[in-house]
Amino acid sequence: MLRTLGGIATISGLLVVLSYQLTLPIIAENQRVRTERAVFQVIPGATSKRDFVVTGQGLEPGGEGVEGTPVYAAYDASGALKGVAFTGVGNGYGGAIKVLLSYDPERQSIVGSKVLQSNETPGFGDKLDTDPEFLKNMEALDVRLSADGSTLANPVVTVKHGTKTEPWQIDAISGATISSKAMGQAVNSAAQRAVPAVRRDLAKLTGTQ
């Protein structure tokens, strides 16, 4: 009986590993497609994109073997840069919240957002994507850099609903404070990481270098 149980456990384990290996490429491809669609959603008017990565050496073209933070440059039909997108992650009530953010280099602001992954309570956490008042935060959220260009001049923070006074603050959703704070964490961490590299190597995105 012990040998039988051991054999069943071994076979079950092998099947789990095999299933994981077989489905991993499919999951990765689905995630790639979902992210690509979201890029065009948060950057209206874009018809194509190029993938870059923030590395220790700066902004580099994305590709196999290149590791770092992904950055997506989106272009219109004439090839002009329409905007830049990157992802951020914050800790919400139900776990990690992953969001795609649209950045306008000219305005030095976050100008759009799309939640890619969330396990927040239905009716509350999903307001990050649907609440009109909350989404106004993402129309012109200030992420300009400090004088030396190494960090944000003002970290993005979430404040209590109705108390926003600065363009780098996010006005929380009433009743969904934890989810709102997670969005603030996601935006701040992503912008602190990506914006300095984008500003420094903007010529690589516009094709002037």
N, CA, C and O of each residue as an XYZ file, in Angstrom:
836
protein
N       0.828     -1.209      0.000
C       0.000      0.000      0.000
C       0.869      1.270      0.000
O       0.579      2.246     -0.692
N       1.945      1.220      0.802
C       2.831      2.383      0.851
C       3.485      2.637     -0.502
O       3.614      3.780     -0.942
N       3.906      1.526     -1.168
C       4.519      1.678     -2.489
C       3.512      2.248     -3.483
O       3.843      3.089     -4.318
N       2.263      1.764     -3.370
C       1.216      2.255     -4.271
C       0.970      3.746     -4.060
O       0.892      4.511     -5.021
N       0.849      4.156     -2.791
C       0.630      5.560     -2.478
C       1.814      6.424     -2.927
O       1.646      7.537     -3.424
N       3.027      5.865     -2.731
C       4.224      6.596     -3.167
C       4.249      6.768     -4.666
O       4.623      7.825     -5.174
N       3.842      5.707     -5.388
C       3.807      5.797     -6.851
C       2.795      6.806     -7.334
O       3.054      7.570     -8.264
N       1.627      6.806     -6.689
C       0.586      7.765     -7.064
C       1.057      9.199     -6.813
O       0.836     10.091     -7.632
N       1.711      9.402     -5.664
C       2.206     10.739     -5.339
C       3.260     11.197     -6.343
O       3.276     12.357     -6.755
N       4.142     10.271     -6.734
C       5.189     10.613     -7.707
C       4.588     10.981     -9.047
O       4.970     11.978     -9.658
N       3.635     10.164     -9.505
C       2.987     10.429    -10.792
C       2.236     11.751    -10.749
O       2.278     12.528    -11.702
N       1.543     12.005     -9.629
C       0.798     13.262     -9.496
C       1.733     14.461     -9.548
O       1.436     15.477    -10.177
N       2.872     14.321     -8.873
C       3.846     15.407     -8.889
C       4.386     15.670    -10.275
O       4.536     16.822    -10.684
N       4.681     14.594    -11.005
C       5.180     14.741    -12.370
C       4.146     15.399    -13.272
O       4.487     16.222    -14.120
N       2.883     15.034    -13.086
C       1.817     15.621    -13.896
C       1.669     17.117    -13.615
O       1.433     17.906    -14.530
N       1.808     17.502    -12.337
C       1.720     18.920    -11.985
C       2.846     19.703    -12.645
O       2.622     20.767    -13.222
N       4.068     19.162    -12.553
C       5.224     19.829    -13.159
C       5.065     19.919    -14.668
O       5.341     20.957    -15.270
N       4.619     18.823    -15.277
C       4.436     18.804    -16.729
C       3.382     19.811    -17.164
O       3.559     20.533    -18.145
N       2.277     19.847    -16.414
C       1.204     20.790    -16.745
C       1.702     22.231    -16.634
O       1.377     23.072    -17.472
N       2.494     22.509    -15.593
C       3.045     23.851    -15.394
C       3.946     24.246    -16.559
O       3.859     25.357    -17.081
N       4.823     23.305    -16.960
C       5.747     23.602    -18.045
C       5.024     23.805    -19.373
O       5.428     24.633    -20.189
N       3.953     23.042    -19.581
C       3.205     23.167    -20.832
C       2.387     24.447    -20.897
O       2.238     25.043    -21.963
N       1.858     24.867    -19.755
C       0.983     26.045    -19.747
C       1.740     27.351    -19.561
O       1.199     28.415    -19.861
N       2.983     27.303    -19.074
C       3.743     28.519    -18.813
C       3.892     29.402    -20.048
O       3.664     30.608    -19.953
N       4.271     28.844    -21.222
C       4.373     29.693    -22.417
C       3.034     30.308    -22.812
O       2.982     31.444    -23.283
N       1.955     29.557    -22.620
C       0.628     30.065    -22.969
C       0.259     31.225    -22.054
O      -0.261     32.242    -22.513
N       0.531     31.071    -20.754
C       0.252     32.132    -19.791
C       1.065     33.378    -20.116
O       0.545     34.494    -20.085
N       2.350     33.180    -20.430
C       3.226     34.305    -20.749
C       2.740     35.041    -21.992
O       2.758     36.271    -22.034
N       2.307     34.296    -23.002
C       1.813     34.919    -24.224
C       0.526     35.683    -23.971
O       0.334     36.773    -24.509
N      -0.359     35.118    -23.153
C      -1.599     35.817    -22.811
C      -1.308     37.118    -22.068
O      -1.955     38.137    -22.308
N      -0.338     37.075    -21.173
C       0.045     38.278    -20.442
C       0.626     39.318    -21.386
O       0.354     40.509    -21.241
N       1.422     38.878    -22.348
C       2.023     39.806    -23.313
C       0.938     40.495    -24.136
O       0.970     41.710    -24.331
N      -0.016     39.709    -24.612
C      -1.107     40.263    -25.424
C      -1.943     41.236    -24.601
O      -2.308     42.308    -25.084
N      -2.251     40.860    -23.346
C      -3.059     41.722    -22.487
C      -2.348     43.041    -22.209
O      -2.970     44.103    -22.206
N      -1.034     42.964    -21.975
C      -0.267     44.185    -21.718
C      -0.217     45.057    -22.966
O      -0.349     46.278    -22.878
N      -0.025     44.435    -24.128
C       0.036     45.198    -25.373
C      -1.274     45.937    -25.634
O      -1.268     47.102    -26.031
N      -2.378     45.265    -25.413
C      -3.677     45.908    -25.596
C      -3.840     47.070    -24.623
O      -4.366     48.124    -24.980
N      -3.382     46.863    -23.385
C      -3.504     47.907    -22.373
C      -2.659     49.128    -22.734
O      -3.059     50.258    -22.456
N      -1.491     48.911    -23.353
C      -0.640     50.030    -23.769
C      -1.394     50.936    -24.727
O      -1.377     52.157    -24.575
N      -2.052     50.344    -25.711
C      -2.794     51.145    -26.683
C      -4.043     51.765    -26.060
O      -4.557     52.767    -26.557
N      -4.523     51.174    -24.985
C      -5.690     51.724    -24.301
C      -5.316     52.968    -23.501
O      -6.054     53.954    -23.511
N      -4.171     52.931    -22.805
C      -3.785     54.069    -21.975
C      -3.071     55.159    -22.773
O      -2.862     56.261    -22.264
N      -2.692     54.858    -24.033
C      -2.067     55.863    -24.896
C      -2.897     55.964    -26.168
O      -2.537     55.372    -27.186
N      -3.997     56.699    -26.129
C      -4.875     56.831    -27.303
C      -4.136     57.414    -28.507
O      -3.304     58.312    -28.372
N      -4.456     56.887    -29.673
C      -3.840     57.373    -30.900
C      -2.590     56.627    -31.301
O      -2.079     56.814    -32.405
N      -2.087     55.777    -30.411
C      -0.892     54.988    -30.730
C      -1.280     53.815    -31.621
O      -2.323     53.192    -31.422
N      -0.437     53.519    -32.601
C      -0.692     52.401    -33.513
C       0.414     51.365    -33.496
O       0.259     50.282    -34.060
N       1.534     51.686    -32.854
C       2.641     50.727    -32.753
C       3.422     51.011    -31.484
O       3.272     52.067    -30.870
N       4.262     50.054    -31.096
C       5.065     50.249    -29.895
C       6.416     49.584    -30.040
O       6.599     48.684    -30.860
N       7.354     50.038    -29.236
C       8.662     49.415    -29.117
C       8.928     49.153    -27.650
O       8.585     49.963    -26.789
N       9.544     48.009    -27.373
C       9.816     47.610    -25.995
C      11.242     47.983    -25.607
O      12.197     47.732    -26.342
N      11.351     48.583    -24.443
C      12.650     48.939    -23.876
C      12.734     48.370    -22.465
O      11.739     47.898    -21.915
N      13.918     48.420    -21.892
C      14.143     47.915    -20.541
C      15.048     48.887    -19.796
O      16.059     49.336    -20.336
N      14.688     49.214    -18.560
C      15.542     50.036    -17.712
C      16.575     49.115    -17.070
O      16.233     48.264    -16.249
N      17.829     49.287    -17.445
C      18.922     48.487    -16.899
C      19.846     49.381    -16.074
O      19.605     50.579    -15.927
N      20.887     48.786    -15.549
C      21.863     49.557    -14.794
C      22.598     50.570    -15.653
O      23.167     51.530    -15.133
N      22.591     50.365    -16.966
C      23.259     51.266    -17.897
C      22.307     52.295    -18.498
O      22.725     53.145    -19.284
N      21.033     52.220    -18.132
C      20.061     53.150    -18.683
C      18.970     52.430    -19.451
O      18.668     51.268    -19.177
N      18.385     53.119    -20.408
C      17.290     52.560    -21.196
C      17.860     51.831    -22.412
O      18.576     52.419    -23.223
N      17.530     50.541    -22.527
C      18.045     49.725    -23.617
C      16.891     49.042    -24.346
O      15.854     48.771    -23.741
N      17.061     48.756    -25.655
C      16.013     48.024    -26.379
C      15.744     46.673    -25.732
O      16.673     45.974    -25.327
N      14.478     46.311    -25.637
C      14.126     45.036    -25.052
C      14.443     43.891    -25.983
O      14.534     44.079    -27.196
N      14.609     42.738    -25.442
C      14.924     41.559    -26.236
C      15.254     40.399    -25.338
O      15.360     40.556    -24.122
N      15.416     39.242    -25.926
C      15.717     38.044    -25.158
C      17.052     38.195    -24.439
O      18.064     38.549    -25.044
N      17.036     37.922    -23.151
C      18.255     38.009    -22.362
C      18.503     39.356    -21.724
O      19.404     39.492    -20.896
N      17.708     40.372    -22.100
C      17.868     41.702    -21.518
C      16.960     41.797    -20.297
O      15.739     41.696    -20.425
N      17.535     41.990    -19.124
C      16.770     41.999    -17.891
C      16.657     43.410    -17.322
O      17.593     44.204    -17.411
N      15.503     43.708    -16.739
C      15.275     45.015    -16.146
C      13.799     45.348    -16.155
O      12.958     44.488    -16.420
N      13.489     46.595    -15.865
C      12.097     47.050    -15.815
C      11.592     47.363    -17.220
O      12.191     48.188    -17.911
N      10.493     46.719    -17.665
C       9.981     46.980    -19.018
C       9.410     48.396    -19.154
O       8.744     48.901    -18.250
N       9.681     49.015    -20.285
C       9.120     50.315    -20.647
C       8.634     50.206    -22.085
O       9.343     49.695    -22.952
N       7.413     50.692    -22.335
C       6.823     50.573    -23.669
C       6.661     51.963    -24.269
O       5.952     52.807    -23.722
N       7.327     52.192    -25.403
C       7.200     53.454    -26.119
C       6.168     53.273    -27.236
O       6.289     52.360    -28.052
N       5.158     54.141    -27.269
C       4.065     54.015    -28.236
C       4.122     55.156    -29.248
O       4.423     56.298    -28.901
N       3.827     54.824    -30.512
C       3.968     55.778    -31.614
C       2.687     55.862    -32.428
O       1.906     54.911    -32.476
N       2.473     57.028    -33.078
C       1.325     57.160    -33.965
C       1.696     56.659    -35.358
O       2.798     56.148    -35.562
N       0.790     56.802    -36.309
C       1.000     56.249    -37.649
C       2.187     56.884    -38.365
O       2.765     56.276    -39.265
N       2.553     58.101    -37.972
C       3.688     58.772    -38.611
C       5.013     58.448    -37.936
O       6.070     58.873    -38.402
N       4.961     57.698    -36.843
C       6.181     57.326    -36.129
C       6.555     58.263    -35.007
O       7.612     58.109    -34.396
N       5.693     59.246    -34.722
C       5.979     60.185    -33.639
C       5.625     59.555    -32.290
O       4.640     58.825    -32.169
N       6.434     59.846    -31.297
C       6.196     59.297    -29.965
C       4.922     59.893    -29.373
O       4.789     61.111    -29.255
N       3.985     59.014    -29.002
C       2.726     59.457    -28.397
C       2.766     59.410    -26.874
O       2.064     60.165    -26.202
N       3.582     58.527    -26.342
C       3.658     58.395    -24.894
C       4.471     57.180    -24.511
O       4.912     56.408    -25.363
N       4.660     57.025    -23.225
C       5.447     55.924    -22.670
C       4.616     55.248    -21.588
O       3.910     55.913    -20.830
N       4.703     53.932    -21.523
C       3.961     53.186    -20.502
C       4.911     52.281    -19.724
O       5.886     51.765    -20.269
N       4.612     52.102    -18.457
C       5.376     51.174    -17.620
C       4.462     50.671    -16.502
O       3.422     51.267    -16.221
N       4.858     49.582    -15.880
C       4.009     48.957    -14.864
C       4.529     49.229    -13.460
O       5.718     49.465    -13.245
N       3.596     49.187    -12.512
C       3.933     49.328    -11.110
C       3.100     48.355    -10.291
O       2.049     47.899    -10.741
N       3.569     48.037     -9.085
C       2.871     47.092     -8.215
C       2.755     47.684     -6.815
O       3.718     48.231     -6.278
N       1.557     47.566     -6.228
C       1.325     47.994     -4.859
C       0.623     46.896     -4.083
O       0.025     46.001     -4.680
N       0.686     46.951     -2.778
C       0.073     45.924     -1.927
C      -1.310     46.370     -1.479
O      -1.448     47.283     -0.665
N      -2.339     45.711     -2.024
C      -3.709     46.043     -1.674
C      -4.262     45.150     -0.578
O      -3.526     44.382      0.042
N      -5.557     45.257     -0.345
C      -6.222     44.467      0.691
C      -6.178     42.977      0.356
O      -5.996     42.147      1.245
N      -6.344     42.635     -0.931
C      -6.389     41.233     -1.333
C      -5.093     40.720     -1.937
O      -5.058     39.618     -2.484
N      -4.025     41.509     -1.844
C      -2.747     41.094     -2.422
C      -2.206     42.155     -3.353
O      -2.554     43.332     -3.249
N      -1.346     41.725     -4.267
C      -0.686     42.663     -5.167
C      -1.663     43.242     -6.189
O      -2.517     42.541     -6.731
N      -1.509     44.548     -6.434
C      -2.234     45.230     -7.504
C      -1.203     45.681     -8.528
O      -0.308     46.470     -8.223
N      -1.341     45.172     -9.742
C      -0.425     45.543    -10.813
C      -1.136     46.480    -11.776
O      -2.240     46.185    -12.234
N      -0.513     47.597    -12.081
C      -1.160     48.612    -12.909
C      -0.216     49.085    -14.008
O       0.993     49.190    -13.803
N      -0.786     49.367    -15.175
C      -0.025     49.944    -16.282
C      -0.283     51.439    -16.290
O      -1.431     51.876    -16.207
N       0.783     52.224    -16.390
C       0.685     53.676    -16.318
C       1.172     54.321    -17.606
O       2.152     53.874    -18.203
N       0.487     55.367    -18.029
C       0.873     56.122    -19.205
C       1.572     57.401    -18.769
O       1.056     58.138    -17.928
N       2.745     57.667    -19.338
C       3.550     58.826    -18.967
C       3.753     59.727    -20.176
O       4.120     59.257    -21.253
N       3.511     61.025    -19.997
C       3.710     62.017    -21.051
C       4.996     62.782    -20.742
O       5.024     63.572    -19.798
N       6.066     62.562    -21.523
C       7.343     63.228    -21.238
C       7.251     64.751    -21.315
O       7.939     65.445    -20.566
N       6.418     65.280    -22.205
C       6.314     66.732    -22.344
C       5.657     67.359    -21.121
O       6.106     68.398    -20.636
N       4.606     66.736    -20.626
C       3.898     67.255    -19.457
C       4.526     66.778    -18.155
O       4.194     67.279    -17.080
N       5.432     65.810    -18.251
C       6.080     65.217    -17.087
C       5.032     64.747    -16.072
O       5.132     65.002    -14.871
N       4.030     64.055    -16.605
C       2.905     63.622    -15.786
C       2.440     62.231    -16.182
O       2.616     61.803    -17.323
N       1.840     61.528    -15.214
C       1.087     60.319    -15.511
C      -0.263     60.768    -16.054
O      -0.939     61.586    -15.431
N      -0.657     60.246    -17.199
C      -1.872     60.729    -17.855
C      -2.883     59.615    -18.113
O      -3.888     59.842    -18.787
N      -2.636     58.428    -17.592
C      -3.581     57.335    -17.776
C      -3.157     56.112    -16.982
O      -1.986     55.966    -16.632
N      -4.110     55.236    -16.699
C      -3.803     54.024    -15.948
C      -4.771     52.912    -16.314
O      -5.893     53.161    -16.755
N      -4.314     51.674    -16.121
C      -5.140     50.497    -16.359
C      -4.681     49.395    -15.414
O      -3.513     49.008    -15.431
N      -5.595     48.888    -14.592
C      -5.259     47.797    -13.683
C      -5.126     46.504    -14.480
O      -6.043     46.111    -15.201
N      -3.980     45.853    -14.345
C      -3.723     44.591    -15.046
C      -4.020     43.381    -14.178
O      -4.380     42.318    -14.684
N      -3.869     43.545    -12.871
C      -4.068     42.417    -11.952
C      -4.529     42.944    -10.604
O      -3.936     43.873    -10.055
N      -5.599     42.341    -10.069
C      -6.104     42.766     -8.774
C      -6.978     41.683     -8.162
O      -7.756     41.031     -8.858
N      -6.841     41.499     -6.856
C      -7.698     40.583     -6.118
C      -8.496     41.336     -5.059
O      -8.904     40.759     -4.051
N      -8.713     42.624     -5.295
C      -9.433     43.442     -4.334
C     -10.916     43.082     -4.292
O     -11.442     42.447     -5.207
N     -11.576     43.495     -3.222
C     -12.992     43.205     -3.034
C     -13.819     43.806     -4.157
O     -13.725     45.008     -4.403
N     -14.635     43.001     -4.854
C     -15.490     43.528     -5.921
C     -16.373     44.666     -5.400
O     -16.935     44.580     -4.308
N     -16.483     45.712     -6.184
C     -17.280     46.852     -5.771
C     -16.472     47.937     -5.102
O     -16.935     49.069     -4.963
N     -15.241     47.592     -4.679
C     -14.369     48.573     -4.048
C     -13.071     48.703     -4.851
O     -12.788     49.749     -5.436
N     -12.289     47.618     -4.867
C     -11.016     47.658     -5.576
C     -11.157     47.917     -7.059
O     -10.283     48.543     -7.659
N     -12.256     47.442     -7.677
C     -12.403     47.652     -9.112
C     -12.695     49.108     -9.470
O     -12.678     49.482    -10.642
N     -12.965     49.928     -8.444
C     -13.183     51.352     -8.693
C     -11.905     52.042     -9.168
O     -11.958     53.132     -9.737
N     -10.751     51.401     -8.931
C      -9.493     51.959     -9.421
C      -9.512     52.106    -10.933
O      -8.778     52.920    -11.494
N     -10.350     51.319    -11.588
C     -10.450     51.335    -13.047
C     -11.729     51.998    -13.552
O     -11.852     52.283    -14.743
N     -12.687     52.246    -12.649
C     -14.001     52.676    -13.114
C     -14.512     53.976    -12.500
O     -15.358     54.642    -13.097
N     -14.019     54.348    -11.325
C     -14.540     55.531    -10.647
C     -14.069     56.812    -11.346
O     -12.868     57.084    -11.384
N     -14.996     57.600    -11.897
C     -14.605     58.807    -12.651
C     -13.787     59.790    -11.829
O     -12.810     60.351    -12.328
N     -14.173     60.006    -10.578
C     -13.455     60.947     -9.741
C     -12.037     60.473     -9.461
O     -11.094     61.265     -9.479
N     -11.890     59.178     -9.204
C     -10.551     58.654     -8.932
C      -9.675     58.732    -10.186
O      -8.492     59.061    -10.101
N     -10.254     58.430    -11.334
C      -9.481     58.434    -12.571
C      -8.989     59.832    -12.950
O      -8.047     59.970    -13.730
N      -9.622     60.861    -12.404
C      -9.137     62.222    -12.646
C      -7.741     62.408    -12.076
O      -6.972     63.240    -12.560
N      -7.408     61.621    -11.032
C      -6.057     61.678    -10.477
C      -5.012     61.356    -11.532
O      -3.894     61.870    -11.490
N      -5.386     60.499    -12.481
C      -4.432     59.990    -13.452
C      -4.440     60.773    -14.772
O      -3.829     60.350    -15.754
N      -5.127     61.901    -14.787
C      -5.156     62.713    -16.001
C      -3.952     63.640    -16.090
O      -3.528     64.001    -17.187
N      -3.398     64.028    -14.943
C      -2.237     64.925    -14.933
C      -1.547     64.824    -13.579
O      -1.437     65.811    -12.851
N      -1.084     63.626    -13.249
C      -0.423     63.383    -11.964
C       1.058     63.744    -12.093
O       1.793     63.123    -12.861
N       1.476     64.732    -11.350
C       2.821     65.289    -11.470
C       3.898     64.301    -11.027
O       3.917     63.861     -9.878
N       4.796     63.958    -11.956
C       5.948     63.107    -11.628
C       7.233     63.738    -12.168
O       8.154     63.039    -12.591
N       7.275     65.065    -12.145
C       8.493     65.740    -12.606
C       9.661     65.393    -11.688
O       9.473     65.024    -10.529
N      10.865     65.520    -12.230
C      12.059     65.102    -11.513
C      12.691     66.224    -10.717
O      12.418     67.404    -10.939
N      13.542     65.830     -9.787
C      14.328     66.782     -9.011
C      15.352     67.441     -9.933
O      15.495     67.049    -11.091
N      16.056     68.436     -9.417
C      17.000     69.208    -10.227
C      18.078     68.342    -10.859
O      18.491     68.599    -11.990
N      18.541     67.318    -10.144
C      19.608     66.473    -10.696
C      19.061     65.327    -11.546
O      19.840     64.561    -12.114
N      17.745     65.197    -11.642
C      17.144     64.196    -12.514
C      17.219     62.767    -12.033
O      16.961     61.843    -12.804
N      17.569     62.563    -10.767
C      17.774     61.200    -10.270
C      16.547     60.608     -9.595
O      16.462     59.391     -9.427
N      15.600     61.446     -9.208
C      14.432     60.981     -8.485
C      13.280     61.942     -8.696
O      13.475     63.014     -9.268
N      12.077     61.582     -8.245
C      10.947     62.490     -8.362
C      11.142     63.689     -7.436
O      11.648     63.548     -6.322
N      10.742     64.847     -7.898
C      10.822     66.044     -7.061
C       9.913     65.907     -5.850
O      10.228     66.374     -4.756
N       8.768     65.251     -6.075
C       7.807     65.017     -4.993
C       7.264     63.599     -5.128
O       6.622     63.290     -6.132
N       7.502     62.729     -4.152
C       6.966     61.371     -4.221
C       5.448     61.392     -4.354
O       4.774     62.221     -3.743
N       4.922     60.483     -5.150
C       3.470     60.351     -5.289
C       2.914     59.709     -4.029
O       3.403     58.670     -3.587
N       1.890     60.332     -3.451
C       1.286     59.807     -2.228
C      -0.231     59.841     -2.352
O      -0.790     60.676     -3.063
N      -0.889     58.924     -1.653
C      -2.345     58.906     -1.584
C      -2.784     59.615     -0.315
O      -2.253     59.359      0.765
N      -3.759     60.510     -0.452
C      -4.259     61.260      0.701
C      -5.738     60.943      0.919
O      -6.416     60.425      0.032
N      -6.211     61.260      2.098
C      -7.600     61.000      2.462
C      -8.545     61.660      1.472
O      -8.293     62.766      0.993
N      -9.626     60.971      1.177
C     -10.599     61.468      0.203
C     -11.023     62.909      0.513
O     -11.439     63.231      1.626
N     -10.902     63.756     -0.505
C     -11.323     65.146     -0.369
C     -10.274     66.085      0.164
O     -10.561     67.263      0.376
N      -9.035     65.593      0.395
C      -8.003     66.452      0.984
C      -6.842     66.727      0.026
O      -5.830     67.291      0.441
N      -6.966     66.349     -1.226
C      -5.887     66.579     -2.190
C      -5.680     68.069     -2.414
O      -6.626     68.807     -2.691
N      -4.417     68.504     -2.287
C      -4.076     69.909     -2.506
C      -2.916     70.088     -3.485
O      -2.660     71.203     -3.938
N      -2.210     68.997     -3.819
C      -1.024     69.080     -4.671
C      -1.180     68.167     -5.876
O      -1.862     67.146     -5.790
N      -0.555     68.517     -7.008
C      -0.706     67.730     -8.233
C      -0.024     66.366     -8.199
O      -0.244     65.546     -9.090
N       0.801     66.112     -7.183
C       1.444     64.800     -7.058
C       0.728     63.909     -6.039
O       1.217     62.829     -5.707
N      -0.412     64.355     -5.553
C      -1.208     63.583     -4.603
C      -2.347     62.853     -5.317
O      -2.881     63.334     -6.316
N      -2.708     61.681     -4.784
C      -3.841     60.906     -5.291
C      -4.957     60.980     -4.265
O      -4.775     60.611     -3.105
N      -6.105     61.455     -4.697
C      -7.276     61.553     -3.819
C      -7.905     60.170     -3.700
O      -8.392     59.622     -4.689
N      -7.898     59.606     -2.500
C      -8.366     58.234     -2.288
C      -9.861     58.101     -2.559
O     -10.611     59.076     -2.500
N     -10.271     56.876     -2.857
C     -11.683     56.554     -3.011
C     -12.278     56.318     -1.631
O     -11.733     55.542     -0.846
N     -13.370     56.966     -1.331
C     -14.026     56.772     -0.041
C     -14.487     55.329      0.093
O     -15.217     54.829     -0.763
N     -14.066     54.656      1.164
C     -14.433     53.265      1.394
C     -13.468     52.276      0.775
O     -13.611     51.069      0.974
N     -12.490     52.759      0.032
C     -11.493     51.869     -0.589
C     -10.104     52.460     -0.385
O      -9.311     52.557     -1.321
N      -9.826     52.850      0.847
C      -8.569     53.524      1.157
C      -7.362     52.640      0.914
O      -6.359     53.105      0.373
N      -7.437     51.372      1.304
C      -6.296     50.474      1.147
C      -5.964     50.284     -0.330
O      -4.795     50.329     -0.714
N      -6.973     50.073     -1.151
C      -6.761     49.920     -2.595
C      -6.177     51.204     -3.177
O      -5.284     51.157     -4.022
N      -6.683     52.345     -2.725
C      -6.185     53.631     -3.215
C      -4.717     53.833     -2.844
O      -3.924     54.326     -3.646
N      -4.366     53.443     -1.607
C      -2.974     53.565     -1.180
C      -2.078     52.629     -1.990
O      -0.933     52.965     -2.294
N      -2.601     51.458     -2.337
C      -1.833     50.528     -3.170
C      -1.555     51.151     -4.533
O      -0.467     50.985     -5.084
N      -2.531     51.863     -5.075
C      -2.308     52.549     -6.347
C      -1.218     53.598     -6.199
O      -0.357     53.733     -7.068
N      -1.253     54.347     -5.092
C      -0.206     55.335     -4.858
C       1.169     54.704     -4.770
O       2.133     55.236     -5.320
N       1.268     53.575     -4.082
C       2.535     52.852     -3.981
C       3.015     52.413     -5.361
O       4.192     52.545     -5.696
N       2.078     51.888     -6.158
C       2.425     51.390     -7.486
C       2.933     52.512     -8.379
O       3.935     52.362     -9.076
N       2.231     53.635     -8.348
C       2.631     54.769     -9.187
C       3.977     55.317     -8.752
O       4.853     55.552     -9.584
N       4.147     55.522     -7.458
C       5.391     56.119     -6.974
C       6.597     55.233     -7.267
O       7.612     55.711     -7.773
N       6.489     53.940     -6.947
C       7.631     53.041     -7.166
C       7.965     52.926     -8.646
O       9.136     52.909     -9.024
N       6.924     52.845     -9.491
C       7.160     52.711    -10.926
C       7.784     53.978    -11.508
O       8.721     53.912    -12.303
N       7.252     55.131    -11.102
C       7.771     56.396    -11.630
C       9.190     56.664    -11.135
O      10.029     57.143    -11.898
N       9.467     56.361     -9.868
C      10.820     56.557     -9.336
C      11.835     55.727    -10.117
O      12.987     56.128    -10.277
N      11.397     54.577    -10.596
C      12.294     53.662    -11.297
C      12.414     54.010    -12.786
O      13.512     53.978    -13.341
N      11.303     54.338    -13.425
C      11.288     54.471    -14.880
C      11.499     55.891    -15.386
O      12.209     56.090    -16.373
N      10.903     56.876    -14.738
C      10.937     58.243    -15.272
C      12.352     58.805    -15.419
O      12.647     59.394    -16.458
N      13.249     58.654    -14.425
C      14.607     59.172    -14.619
C      15.285     58.585    -15.855
O      15.964     59.303    -16.589
N      15.105     57.284    -16.090
C      15.722     56.646    -17.253
C      15.099     57.154    -18.551
O      15.806     57.395    -19.529
N      13.774     57.316    -18.558
C      13.087     57.811    -19.759
C      13.532     59.224    -20.083
O      13.819     59.532    -21.240
N      13.593     60.091    -19.076
C      14.012     61.473    -19.317
C      15.456     61.535    -19.805
O      15.779     62.311    -20.704
N      16.313     60.727    -19.216
C      17.734     60.742    -19.558
C      17.977     60.224    -20.974
O      18.839     60.734    -21.689
N      17.206     59.203    -21.376
C      17.428     58.579    -22.687
C      16.243     58.799    -23.627
O      15.935     57.943    -24.456
N      15.582     59.949    -23.493
C      14.407     60.224    -24.312
C      14.718     60.169    -25.803
O      13.865     59.791    -26.606
N      15.938     60.546    -26.172
C      16.319     60.541    -27.583
C      16.243     59.127    -28.176
O      15.969     58.968    -29.365
N      16.480     58.123    -27.364
C      16.385     56.756    -27.851
C      14.947     56.392    -28.203
O      14.710     55.569    -29.087
N      13.987     57.004    -27.510
C      12.586     56.704    -27.758
C      12.045     57.489    -28.951
O      11.194     56.998    -29.692
N      12.542     58.704    -29.129
C      12.057     59.531    -30.227
C      12.775     59.241    -31.535
O      12.366     59.725    -32.590
N      13.838     58.460    -31.471
C      14.562     58.130    -32.699
C      15.550     59.184    -33.127
O      16.029     59.151    -34.261
N      15.873     60.130    -32.247
C      16.826     61.182    -32.594
C      18.248     60.813    -32.167
O      19.180     61.609    -32.277
N      18.381     59.584    -31.679
C      19.727     59.096    -31.292
C      19.926     57.684    -31.793
O      20.984     57.095    -31.575
